[in-house]
Amino acid sequence: MLLNRNFIYFTIMALLLIGVGQFQSWNVSLSILNLCLISAIMALGVNIQWGYAGLFNVGIMGFAALGGLAAVLVAMPPVEGAWATGGWGAIGGLILAVISISLAVITYKRMKAGRYRTISIITICIIGFFVTRMVFGPATQAIEAINPAKSGYLGGLGLPIVVSWPVGGLFAGIAAWVIGKITLGLRSDYLAIATLGISEIIIAVLKHEDWMTRGVKNVIGMPRPVPYEVNLQTTEWFINLSNSLGAEPIGFSSIFVKICYASLFMLMLLIVLWLSETALKSPWGRMMRAIRDNEVSANAMGKNVTKRHLQVFVLGSVVVGLAGAMLTTLDGQLTPTSYQPLRFTFLIWIMVIVGGSGNNWGAILGGFVIWFFWIEAEPLGILLMNVITSGMSEDSGLRLHLINSAAHMRLMTMGLILLLVLRFSPKGLLPEKS
């Protein structure tokens, strides 16, 4: 029965995408498909945390942003003269900051509680702050002064951008480990507050540290893992392929590039899905679900609940960071201002809820369903308003107001989908198997 339901739902999604290709354009359909695949990977990451262990993470935006940062640091070429001018000074300032924090932590652990420990920690932090600023400040100012209109940052390592995908997962995993060490073991609301707050801090850093990410000026022109349309249009084998399909090379090149992206993203989705399903069906997965259902009983049986929560929190964040690097690869640029909670946190949570918490296939289905209707809600809304107002005069104020309001159909559509699923299938379209 579950297999049949999987087949039916994914067949419907395939037909919807084909319909968009037929009635709108194949470029639009493939663009939606690519974003659906990335959204599905993000939803898998959240499902690992919530569906496996019941961890409420509302910092998805920050972990996705760390994946985007990895794409810049790995794939962009180094800016000429930046490292010689202030690169090593910036790195040295960061190292001094880490040393200061480490000394403060060691002092906290080694000294007995009391006034002397407090004074020592405050002293270390103050001295560390001013020493760090003395080294870090001039170095970053020198970097940002290098041709600020076009660069003004360090750049990256110039490696293939696909290498940044696992690096993005690594960055997100390190951040999750730090957050988890601080907050896991407390009540779930503390974890939610901590993840939301730290994700906002990460976004603020990306917006304001121009020496690293160019801030709000954005990093554009990122390298691709697939060919460029202009190069394809002058390649003999591609021209022959286009002619054999009866298509113009100029128009078909864009479709071909999107198909290449979809192939890469599909491969990554299948790898993450296979690993997730293997983990879920293993003894580790059964243990995580036992902890999720009854922490007290699991703790009484000798399971280290906090340690297991940290494991699953890091693993889920790694998947989200991976998807964040893939999204920046698809966009071709890092835009820190685009990391909005609505897109990277609440939409992903809706995907997991609608698809079916605890079911990896459900998370993928939710990623496809929600992102599809998030994009298509506006054109469908305009079509609906045109039908409703077809009997009104062209200059009717009500008609113009309704048509102009069609752009706001997205939020109403998301709410309607969520309400319908929670009413008729409270556990999601593809519920977790008992």
Wavefront OBJ file of the C-alpha trace (Angstrom):
o trace
v 0.000 0.000 0.000
v 2.789 2.417 0.916
v 4.660 1.573 -2.285
v 1.527 2.303 -4.302
v 1.044 5.597 -2.485
v 4.672 6.574 -3.163
v 4.253 5.750 -6.845
v 0.985 7.688 -7.142
v 2.243 10.840 -5.429
v 5.533 11.024 -7.310
v 3.760 10.280 -10.593
v 1.417 13.200 -9.937
v 4.417 15.446 -9.254
v 6.063 14.310 -12.497
v 2.849 15.069 -14.421
v 2.634 18.529 -12.842
v 6.203 19.316 -13.923
v 5.481 18.012 -17.417
v 2.357 20.170 -17.494
v 4.399 23.255 -16.649
v 6.785 22.350 -19.459
v 3.945 21.963 -21.935
v 1.857 25.016 -21.006
v 4.545 27.453 -19.775
v 8.054 26.450 -20.843
v 10.549 23.665 -20.278
v 13.007 26.190 -18.889
v 10.554 27.045 -16.115
v 9.778 23.384 -15.481
v 13.439 22.409 -15.202
v 14.177 25.414 -12.985
v 11.431 24.268 -10.619
v 12.771 20.709 -10.746
v 16.290 21.806 -9.766
v 15.033 23.818 -6.812
v 12.730 20.956 -5.813
v 15.720 18.596 -5.713
v 17.729 20.978 -3.513
v 14.701 21.573 -1.274
v 14.242 17.824 -0.934
v 17.832 17.457 0.308
v 17.286 20.251 2.848
v 14.069 18.593 3.968
v 15.952 15.322 4.411
v 18.393 17.116 6.713
v 15.587 18.519 8.862
v 13.836 15.145 8.841
v 17.001 13.532 10.235
v 16.861 15.941 13.163
v 13.133 16.115 13.779
v 11.849 12.861 12.318
v 14.584 10.679 13.818
v 15.208 12.420 17.135
v 12.567 15.093 17.695
v 15.076 17.988 17.683
v 13.460 21.326 16.855
v 15.969 23.253 14.725
v 14.835 26.653 13.450
v 18.314 27.722 12.346
v 18.163 26.098 8.922
v 18.840 29.452 7.274
v 22.219 29.782 9.013
v 23.383 26.285 8.088
v 22.350 26.834 4.448
v 24.280 30.119 4.468
v 27.412 28.333 5.680
v 27.104 26.069 2.645
v 26.964 29.164 0.440
v 30.039 30.560 2.191
v 31.891 27.313 1.470
v 31.121 27.708 -2.242
v 32.798 31.123 -2.220
v 35.832 30.110 -0.177
v 36.469 26.970 -2.220
v 35.524 27.849 -5.786
v 36.229 31.548 -6.332
v 39.747 32.438 -7.526
v 41.946 34.298 -5.034
v 41.943 38.078 -5.439
v 45.335 39.286 -6.650
v 47.263 41.026 -3.886
v 44.648 40.389 -1.180
v 46.622 37.762 0.697
v 49.840 39.755 0.553
v 48.079 42.930 1.704
v 46.064 41.662 4.618
v 45.136 38.014 4.216
v 47.566 36.604 6.719
v 46.782 39.407 9.151
v 43.078 38.529 8.997
v 43.831 34.844 9.567
v 46.173 35.765 12.425
v 43.457 37.896 14.017
v 41.013 34.989 13.853
v 43.606 32.676 15.406
v 44.143 35.174 18.245
v 40.378 35.284 18.824
v 40.227 31.482 19.024
v 43.173 31.434 21.440
v 41.487 34.032 23.655
v 38.239 32.059 23.766
v 40.127 28.834 24.464
v 42.037 30.444 27.340
v 38.778 31.748 28.797
v 37.218 28.278 28.597
v 40.283 26.614 30.144
v 40.286 29.184 32.953
v 36.612 28.533 33.596
v 37.212 24.784 33.856
v 40.461 24.828 35.819
v 39.842 27.528 38.431
v 37.467 27.204 41.323
v 34.222 29.151 41.151
v 34.502 32.575 42.725
v 35.543 36.169 42.269
v 39.084 35.400 41.058
v 37.822 33.142 38.263
v 35.360 35.781 37.107
v 38.014 38.497 37.125
v 40.465 36.252 35.237
v 37.952 35.395 32.519
v 36.926 39.031 32.047
v 40.580 40.080 31.855
v 41.401 37.424 29.249
v 38.397 38.430 27.143
v 39.209 42.161 27.268
v 42.899 41.704 26.450
v 42.065 39.168 23.736
v 39.513 41.530 22.173
v 41.886 44.494 21.894
v 44.857 42.390 20.718
v 42.651 40.737 18.089
v 41.328 44.088 16.871
v 44.869 45.478 16.600
v 45.774 42.706 14.166
v 42.430 41.972 12.528
v 41.104 45.502 11.909
v 43.913 46.954 9.741
v 44.224 43.687 7.798
v 40.549 43.574 6.810
v 40.533 47.274 5.916
v 43.476 46.686 3.597
v 41.691 43.766 1.929
v 38.447 45.703 1.423
v 40.383 48.605 -0.131
v 41.550 46.434 -3.070
v 39.312 47.414 -5.991
v 36.141 47.449 -3.831
v 33.828 47.883 -6.837
v 34.777 44.473 -8.247
v 36.476 42.533 -5.476
v 37.398 43.941 -2.047
v 37.640 40.478 -0.505
v 40.095 37.594 -0.218
v 38.504 35.294 -2.779
v 38.798 31.534 -2.552
v 40.992 28.612 -3.486
v 39.951 28.352 -7.125
v 38.975 24.674 -6.854
v 36.064 23.000 -8.707
v 32.832 24.168 -7.154
v 31.598 20.611 -6.585
v 34.360 20.310 -3.967
v 32.557 23.015 -1.979
v 29.494 20.808 -1.470
v 31.035 18.482 1.144
v 32.968 21.458 2.546
v 29.651 23.259 3.047
v 28.402 20.233 4.944
v 31.582 20.292 7.042
v 31.125 23.988 7.918
v 27.508 23.396 8.938
v 28.480 20.305 10.934
v 31.143 22.217 12.899
v 28.657 24.991 13.700
v 26.052 22.411 14.730
v 28.570 20.700 17.022
v 29.304 23.999 18.798
v 25.598 24.825 19.147
v 24.771 21.298 20.265
v 27.489 21.195 22.901
v 26.005 24.340 24.427
v 22.265 23.703 24.156
v 21.557 19.983 23.834
v 20.500 18.471 27.098
v 18.309 21.474 27.854
v 14.624 21.781 26.992
v 13.699 21.789 23.305
v 12.632 25.439 23.371
v 16.176 26.445 24.357
v 17.515 24.604 21.302
v 15.030 26.418 19.055
v 15.975 29.817 20.486
v 19.710 29.077 20.209
v 19.550 27.837 16.618
v 17.427 30.795 15.516
v 19.702 33.300 17.229
v 22.941 31.784 15.944
v 21.587 31.537 12.399
v 20.823 35.255 12.508
v 24.378 35.891 13.761
v 25.782 33.876 10.842
v 23.735 35.895 8.336
v 24.812 39.155 9.989
v 28.466 38.131 9.681
v 28.023 37.308 5.982
v 26.355 40.682 5.405
v 28.956 42.810 7.152
v 32.325 41.038 6.771
v 33.139 42.354 3.310
v 36.685 40.991 3.403
v 35.275 37.462 3.390
v 32.025 37.579 1.364
v 31.815 41.140 -0.083
v 28.806 41.614 2.207
v 25.710 43.067 0.559
v 27.694 43.724 -2.643
v 27.393 39.973 -3.336
v 29.856 37.556 -4.896
v 28.912 37.022 -8.530
v 30.308 35.075 -11.456
v 30.902 31.859 -9.543
v 32.265 28.945 -11.614
v 29.910 26.241 -12.816
v 30.074 22.464 -12.682
v 28.267 22.375 -16.056
v 28.988 23.972 -19.450
v 28.081 27.566 -20.301
v 25.314 28.166 -22.827
v 27.525 30.376 -25.012
v 30.166 27.677 -25.291
v 27.589 25.006 -26.123
v 26.097 27.089 -28.920
v 29.411 27.031 -30.817
v 30.256 23.372 -30.175
v 29.793 21.020 -33.124
v 28.453 18.009 -31.190
v 25.852 20.177 -29.446
v 24.739 21.774 -32.699
v 24.328 18.297 -34.221
v 22.368 17.155 -31.145
v 20.067 20.183 -31.358
v 19.447 19.623 -35.066
v 18.668 15.946 -34.505
v 16.043 16.945 -31.924
v 14.627 19.651 -34.146
v 15.559 22.426 -31.684
v 17.428 25.700 -32.042
v 20.903 25.529 -30.413
v 20.382 28.907 -28.707
v 17.150 27.925 -26.981
v 18.112 24.299 -26.347
v 21.416 25.261 -24.683
v 19.593 26.676 -21.656
v 17.480 23.531 -21.338
v 20.559 21.314 -21.679
v 22.388 23.194 -18.907
v 19.405 22.801 -16.571
v 19.276 19.073 -17.373
v 22.967 18.815 -16.436
v 22.265 20.546 -13.128
v 19.281 18.264 -12.520
v 21.449 15.194 -13.138
v 24.032 16.322 -10.573
v 21.397 17.243 -8.010
v 19.512 13.991 -8.559
v 22.706 12.034 -7.977
v 23.336 13.867 -4.687
v 19.723 13.378 -3.623
v 19.933 9.634 -4.257
v 23.186 9.391 -2.291
v 21.757 11.296 0.689
v 18.524 9.283 0.509
v 20.401 5.974 0.445
v 22.529 6.968 3.425
v 19.472 8.256 5.309
v 17.456 5.098 4.671
v 20.401 2.890 5.631
v 20.837 4.793 8.894
v 17.115 4.764 9.650
v 16.825 0.989 9.223
v 19.986 0.241 11.205
v 20.156 -0.396 14.962
v 21.308 3.214 15.315
v 18.116 4.432 13.625
v 15.901 2.284 15.832
v 17.749 3.584 18.883
v 17.213 7.193 17.772
v 13.493 6.635 17.346
v 13.337 4.972 20.753
v 15.025 8.037 22.281
v 12.623 10.300 20.393
v 9.564 8.431 21.662
v 10.667 8.082 25.282
v 13.878 9.710 26.465
v 13.391 8.570 30.051
v 13.167 4.896 29.114
v 16.104 5.139 26.720
v 18.202 6.834 29.401
v 17.242 4.141 31.911
v 18.500 1.502 29.451
v 21.961 3.112 29.454
v 21.716 5.221 26.279
v 23.553 8.537 26.344
v 20.668 10.677 25.126
v 22.601 13.947 24.906
v 25.432 12.368 22.929
v 23.013 10.748 20.464
v 21.130 14.012 20.061
v 24.408 15.730 19.251
v 25.178 13.093 16.622
v 21.879 13.424 14.838
v 21.895 17.219 15.107
v 25.301 17.389 13.429
v 24.323 14.891 10.719
v 21.147 16.769 9.816
v 23.013 20.083 9.708
v 25.665 18.569 7.420
v 22.929 17.679 4.924
v 21.464 21.205 5.114
v 24.933 22.729 4.582
v 25.457 20.473 1.577
v 22.166 21.676 0.086
v 23.119 25.287 0.813
v 26.327 24.927 -1.209
v 24.345 23.327 -4.042
v 21.864 26.218 -4.022
v 24.650 28.801 -4.302
v 26.128 26.751 -7.148
v 22.806 26.859 -8.984
v 22.335 30.594 -8.372
v 25.888 31.357 -9.494
v 26.282 33.959 -6.768
v 26.281 34.436 -3.005
v 23.617 36.926 -1.916
v 23.565 37.164 1.899
v 20.372 39.257 1.903
v 18.470 36.396 0.233
v 18.785 34.150 3.299
v 15.335 34.852 4.666
v 13.655 32.712 7.365
v 10.530 32.277 5.225
v 12.472 30.572 2.444
v 15.083 28.599 4.366
v 13.369 27.771 7.645
v 9.594 27.779 7.595
v 9.180 26.481 4.043
v 11.514 23.584 4.798
v 9.572 22.802 7.963
v 6.321 22.832 5.987
v 7.911 20.394 3.531
v 8.738 17.950 6.330
v 5.305 18.273 7.962
v 3.366 17.936 4.705
v 5.514 15.096 3.381
v 5.519 13.066 6.574
v 7.846 13.487 9.526
v 10.094 10.477 10.075
v 9.741 9.220 6.497
v 12.613 10.091 4.145
v 10.478 9.577 1.056
v 7.879 11.845 2.635
v 10.470 14.581 3.155
v 11.414 14.378 -0.532
v 7.769 14.472 -1.600
v 7.156 17.454 0.664
v 10.124 19.254 -0.888
v 8.657 18.765 -4.348
v 5.059 19.618 -3.450
v 5.744 22.758 -1.427
v 8.358 24.248 -3.735
v 6.263 23.523 -6.817
v 3.225 25.336 -5.442
v 5.400 28.083 -3.924
v 6.562 28.945 -7.464
v 3.360 28.189 -9.335
v 0.973 29.841 -6.861
v 1.416 33.236 -8.526
v 0.682 32.241 -12.169
v -2.139 29.983 -10.991
v -3.460 32.839 -8.857
v -3.444 35.213 -11.833
v -5.282 32.590 -13.903
v -7.843 32.127 -11.122
v -8.401 35.871 -10.752
v -8.821 36.279 -14.518
v -11.512 33.588 -14.468
v -13.280 35.110 -11.446
v -13.222 38.625 -12.929
v -14.009 37.615 -16.513
v -17.483 39.182 -16.270
v -16.220 42.534 -14.976
v -15.273 45.540 -17.082
v -11.637 46.075 -17.988
v -11.326 49.231 -15.870
v -13.133 47.855 -12.814
v -11.308 48.779 -9.614
v -12.235 45.473 -7.972
v -10.929 43.512 -10.961
v -7.607 45.352 -10.986
v -7.257 44.916 -7.231
v -7.888 41.166 -7.398
v -5.446 40.648 -10.269
v -2.745 42.728 -8.530
v -3.311 40.711 -5.343
v -2.599 37.415 -7.113
v 1.092 37.774 -6.214
v 0.121 37.283 -2.565
v -1.486 33.906 -3.283
v 1.722 32.126 -2.237
v 1.219 32.519 1.500
v -2.447 31.625 1.279
v -1.606 28.572 -0.832
v 0.986 27.354 1.707
v -1.504 27.803 4.541
v -4.242 26.024 2.609
v -1.989 23.047 1.762
v -0.839 22.761 5.367
v -4.385 22.924 6.732
v -5.702 20.338 4.276
v -2.867 17.901 4.995
v -3.173 18.298 8.762
v -6.945 17.781 8.520
v -7.058 14.747 6.248
v -3.581 13.241 6.793
v -2.224 14.486 10.157
v 0.959 12.421 9.857
v 1.745 13.722 6.373
v 1.194 12.483 2.850
v 3.622 9.606 3.427
v 3.452 8.808 7.156
v 6.281 7.139 9.024
v 6.003 3.355 9.137
v 5.193 1.982 12.551
l 1 2 3 4 5 6 7 8 9 10 11 12 13 14 15 16 17 18 19 20 21 22 23 24 25 26 27 28 29 30 31 32 33 34 35 36 37 38 39 40 41 42 43 44 45 46 47 48 49 50 51 52 53 54 55 56 57 58 59 60 61 62 63 64 65 66 67 68 69 70 71 72 73 74 75 76 77 78 79 80 81 82 83 84 85 86 87 88 89 90 91 92 93 94 95 96 97 98 99 100 101 102 103 104 105 106 107 108 109 110 111 112 113 114 115 116 117 118 119 120 121 122 123 124 125 126 127 128 129 130 131 132 133 134 135 136 137 138 139 140 141 142 143 144 145 146 147 148 149 150 151 152 153 154 155 156 157 158 159 160 161 162 163 164 165 166 167 168 169 170 171 172 173 174 175 176 177 178 179 180 181 182 183 184 185 186 187 188 189 190 191 192 193 194 195 196 197 198 199 200 201 202 203 204 205 206 207 208 209 210 211 212 213 214 215 216 217 218 219 220 221 222 223 224 225 226 227 228 229 230 231 232 233 234 235 236 237 238 239 240 241 242 243 244 245 246 247 248 249 250 251 252 253 254 255 256 257 258 259 260 261 262 263 264 265 266 267 268 269 270 271 272 273 274 275 276 277 278 279 280 281 282 283 284 285 286 287 288 289 290 291 292 293 294 295 296 297 298 299 300 301 302 303 304 305 306 307 308 309 310 311 312 313 314 315 316 317 318 319 320 321 322 323 324 325 326 327 328 329 330 331 332 333 334 335 336 337 338 339 340 341 342 343 344 345 346 347 348 349 350 351 352 353 354 355 356 357 358 359 360 361 362 363 364 365 366 367 368 369 370 371 372 373 374 375 376 377 378 379 380 381 382 383 384 385 386 387 388 389 390 391 392 393 394 395 396 397 398 399 400 401 402 403 404 405 406 407 408 409 410 411 412 413 414 415 416 417 418 419 420 421 422 423 424 425 426 427 428 429 430 431 432 433 434
